[in-house]
């Protein structure tokens, strides 16, 4: 049953007062084109109103020098984020789900691909609440969506497709002892290598993961047949990871000096990876926008109805405005030449930003996230 989301019916245009109280300011003399609502059920009967909205939205992002990155499925832990018909039929364990996901991906590629050149099929599927059997089906869904783009859209749209994995790093307590080194490697195998190795590596689950499961006499880890191995291996154009911290909770809610330290040092390490190590690093984005949606992760805090700018946001903005680590009193550095925005869109002009769209099942949400991604040579190397 379709509701009536007022945000898609309001023809007015608003300026987001992001640097102060976060309120929307209505702009006089600006209006959006009228929309016509349609019924919405599943991939076979898409909501044309929402698709039209996102076509317009992504086009305006590009015209305002904002690069849209679209996520087709965003993990929401207790909820599957799948259409109702699949959600009530074994979810990811349903053999029809990977094919249905590919059909959904085709719809998004076709409708939004003119303005979207970077796609993430699955965001953080490597979660402890996802079973090995579900993960196996997710790999197939991702691979089908990647091959579909490669076959039908790449030569026209010239975009890139991959998935984003959640990755918190672990270090052995003592790097010279086997008792510490092997468990640390095993943690990474089970958490990241679980879904990375089949795509970016051998086409199968990590050897250490299989070995440990055999020691436990467990048959939970699925076996790739040759067809699925060929289907999944090499289905990437870049390697993307979401990384939040190494388990440090900042005690200060708004004057979050620990997060300021974290951002400065992680950005510095990313810069060194690019300039010193030759890593083909393409982006690093902070997560998330506000505490209302992601408690404690936001750059904006919120107390009741009051929006509060955290210290981390001011420092993060300072780095972006100076295009690097600013020396006190130094003028801002200019980015390379930027494309000219369209006439009439001047109210949207800001510095270079990356916008994330998350299309979740039959609902469509907008979110900002931290993601680091690298371009990679398929079948040869990854970071």
N, C-alpha and C positions, 0 to 999 in steps of 0.2 A: 504494500500500500504506500503510495507516494505521498509524502507530506508536502508542504508548501514552504520551501526555504526562502525567507524574505530577502536574503542577501543576493539572490539571483533575480528578484523582481524589482529591486530598487534601481531606478534609472539614474540616480545621482552619482556624481564622482566626488571622492573624498581625498583629502591630503592627510596622510598619517603623521601626526606630530610625534615622531619617534624619539626626538632628542629631549623632549620635556615630559609630558604626562601620558603619552601614548594614545591620546584621544584622536578621533577622526574628525576632521574639519571639512564641512561641506563646501565645495567650490561652486560659486555661482557661475552661470553661463556655460557649464559643462554638463553633458548628459551622455549616457550610454544608449546604444540602439535598443529598441524594444525586443523582448524575447517571447517566444511562443512555446508554451509548455507541452510536453508529450508524455505518454505513459512510459513507465519504466519497470522492467522486470528483470532481465538478465542480459547476457551478452548478445543474445539474438534480438533483443528489443532494447537498445540503449536509450538512455535519456538524452535526447537531442538537445534539450535546453542546457544541461550541464556541459555537454560536449562543446556546444557553441560558446558557452562562457569560458571554458578553458582554452579554446582556440583563440578567443579574443585576449584572454589573460596572458597566454604565452607570447602572443604577438606583441602586446604592449610591453612585456618584459624585455623582449629583444630590442624594441625601439627605444627603450629607456636604458640601453646598455647593461641589462641584467641577463645573465646566462641561466636559462631554466634547465634544471635537472629533474627528470621525472622518475619517481619510484612507482613501480606497478603494484608491489605488495609490500606492506610494512607490518612487521611482526608486532602483535599487540598482546602477547602472552596468553591470557585466559581466552581471548576471542580469536577465532581463526582468520578473521578479516576476509572471509570468502562469501560469495553470494549465498543467500539463504538455501537455495536448492542443493548446493554442495555442502554447506555447513551442517545440514541435517542428514547428510548421507556419507558418513565416515570422513568428511573433510578431506584432508590430504591423502588419506588411505584409499579414497575412492579412485579406481583406475581411470575414471573419466576426467579427474581434476587436471592433470598435466595438459591434456588436449584442450580442455575448456580454458585453461590459463593462456595457452598459445592463441586461441581465438580472441580472447580479451586483449592480449598484447597486439595482435594484428589491428584490432579496432583502434587502439591508442596510437600505434605507429601511423596508421592511415589518417587519423583525424588531427593529430598534433605534431606529426613528424616534420612538417614544413618549418616549424619554429623551434623544435626540440631536437638537439643533436647529441644529447647524452641521456642514456636510459639505464636505470638500475632495475633489474627484474625483481629481485628479492632483497629486502633490507633486513639484515641481521637474522637470517634463518637459523644460524647456529646457536640456538638457545637451549638451555637445560630442560625446558619444558617440551621441546620437540623430540619425538622419539626417532630412533635410527630408521625405522620404516618410513616415517613421515619425511625425514630428511632425504631419503632415497627418492621419493616421489617429487620432492622439491627440486632436486638436481635434474630430474627428467623435465619438469616444467620449465625451469630456467633454460635448459639446453634447447628445448623445442622453440621457446620464444627467441633465443639467440639465432638459431638456424633460420627461423622464419624471417627475421630482420635481414640476415645475411643474404638470403635468397631473393626476397621480394622488395626490400626497401633500401638496402645499403647503396646500390648503384645510383639511386635517385637522391636520397636524402643525405648521404655521406655522414651518417652519425656513428655513434659508438654505443655498445651494449655490454653490460657485465652485471655482477651482483656485488653487494656490499656485505662484508662479514664483520661481526663484532669481534674485537681483538684486544684483550687486556694481556699485556706481556707478563711473563714470570721469569725470575732468575733463580738459579740454585743458590742456597745459602752459602755453600762452599764449592766454587767452580772446579776444584781439583779432586773432588771425591765423587765416585760413581754413584754412591747412595743418594746424592743430591742432584747430580746432573741428569740422570735417567728419569727420575720423577718429574723434573721440570720440563724435559722434552716431551714426556708422556702427556702432561697437562696440555701443552700446545698442540700435540697430535690430536687429542680428543676434542679440544675446543675449536681450534682453527683448521688444522690439517684435515679434520673430518670432512669438511665440504670444500676445502681449498685443493687438496691433493687430487681428487677426481677431475677437477676442471683445469687446474694450472700445472699439474704434475703428471703422474703416471696413468691417470684414468681409473684409479682404484683408491680405496681408502688407505691411509698410511700403514706401512708395514708394522710399525710399533703398535698401532692401534689393534690390528688383527692379532698380533702376537699376544698382547695382553688379554684380549677377549678369549683367546684359546686357553690361556692359563686359568681363566675363570670358568672354563667349560661353558661359555655363553655362545648361543647361536643367534643373538639379537642383531648382529651386524649383517645387513643384507650382502649378497654376492652379486657382483656385476656380471651379467652375461656379455658376450662379445658385442652384441648390438648396442646395448646401453653404454658400454665403455666407449665405443666409437662415437655415440651420440653426444656424450657429456664432455669428453676430453677436448680441450682447446676452445671451449665456448666462452671467450672473453676478448675484449678489446683493451681493457685496463684492469688493474687490480685496485679495489677500493676497500677500505677498512674504516670502521667506526671505533674510535678509541677515546675513552673518557678520562681515566686516571689510573694510577697504580694503587688503588684502594686508599686514598687519602680523602676524609670528609672534613671540609673547612668549618671551624666552629663559628666563624663570623658570618652572619646571614647576608648582610649587605656590603659591609666593608671587607670584602672577601680577598684579602691580601694573598692568601695561599693560591687562589685561582689566578690572580694576577701573575704570581711567580710561575705558575704552571704554564700559562699562555705564553709568556715571554720566552721561557726556556724551550717549550715544545716547538714554537715557531722558529726559534734560533736553530734547533736541531734539524728541523725540516729544511731551513736555508742552507745549513752545512751539508746535508745530504745531497742537495741540488748542486751547490757550487763546488764542493770538495770531493764528493764521492761519485758524482756523475749520475745520480739517480734521476730518472725522467719524471720528476715530481710535477704534477699538474695543479694541485689545489690543496688547501687546508682551510676548513671552515669550522667555526665555533658552534657548539650546540649548547643550549637551545635558546629560543627567543625569550620566553618568560616562564615564571614559576607556576603560572596558573595551569598550564598543560603538563609541564614536567617539573615537579617540585624540586627545588634546590639546583636544578641544572640551568635555569634561565639566566640571561644577561639582565633581565628586568625582574625585580622582586615585586611582590604585591601584598598589601595589607588591606583587607576588606576591598574597597574600591580604589584605593590609592596605588598608583604605579610608581615604583621606586627604581631609580637608576643605580645599579651596583657599581662598585669601584672597578670591577673587571671589565665592564662595558666601556667605561671612560678610557681605560688603558688600551683595550682592544681597538677602539675607534681611533685612538692616537696613532697606533701602529699603522692602521689602514690609511689614515689621512696623510701620513708621512711616507707611505709606501716603503716602510722599513722601520728600523729601530731609530727613533728620533734623538738627535742631540738637542738638549735644552736650548731653546732660542733659535734653532735652525729652521729655515722656511720649509714648507712641505715640498716633497719631491713630486714631480709630475709623472704619471704613468705614460707608457707609450701611446702614440696617437690613437684616439678612440673614434669609432664611426659616429657620424653626425646623427642625432636623433631626428625623428620625423617632426615636421612642423605641427604645432598644435599639441605636442606632447611635452612641452617645456616644463610643465608643472611636475613632471615625474623625474626630471633629471637629478641624479645623485652620483656619487662615486661608484667605481666598479663593485658589483655585488653579485653573489650567486644565489638564485632562488631555487628552493626545492619544492616540487609538487609531489604529494603522495596520493596515489589513487588507490583507495582501500576498498576492495570488493565493490559493492554497489554504492558505497559512499565515497566522496572525494574530499580529502582534507588537504590543507596547506600547512607545511611545517618547515622549520629551519633545522639543520643538523650539522654536526661536525662530521666531516668525512675527508679522508686523505685518499687520493687515488693516483695511480701511476699508469702510464701507458706501458705495454709490455709486448714482447715478441712471442707470438703464440708458439707453443711446443718447445720454446728455447729457454726462457728465463722469466722469472717473476720476483717481486720484492715483497 
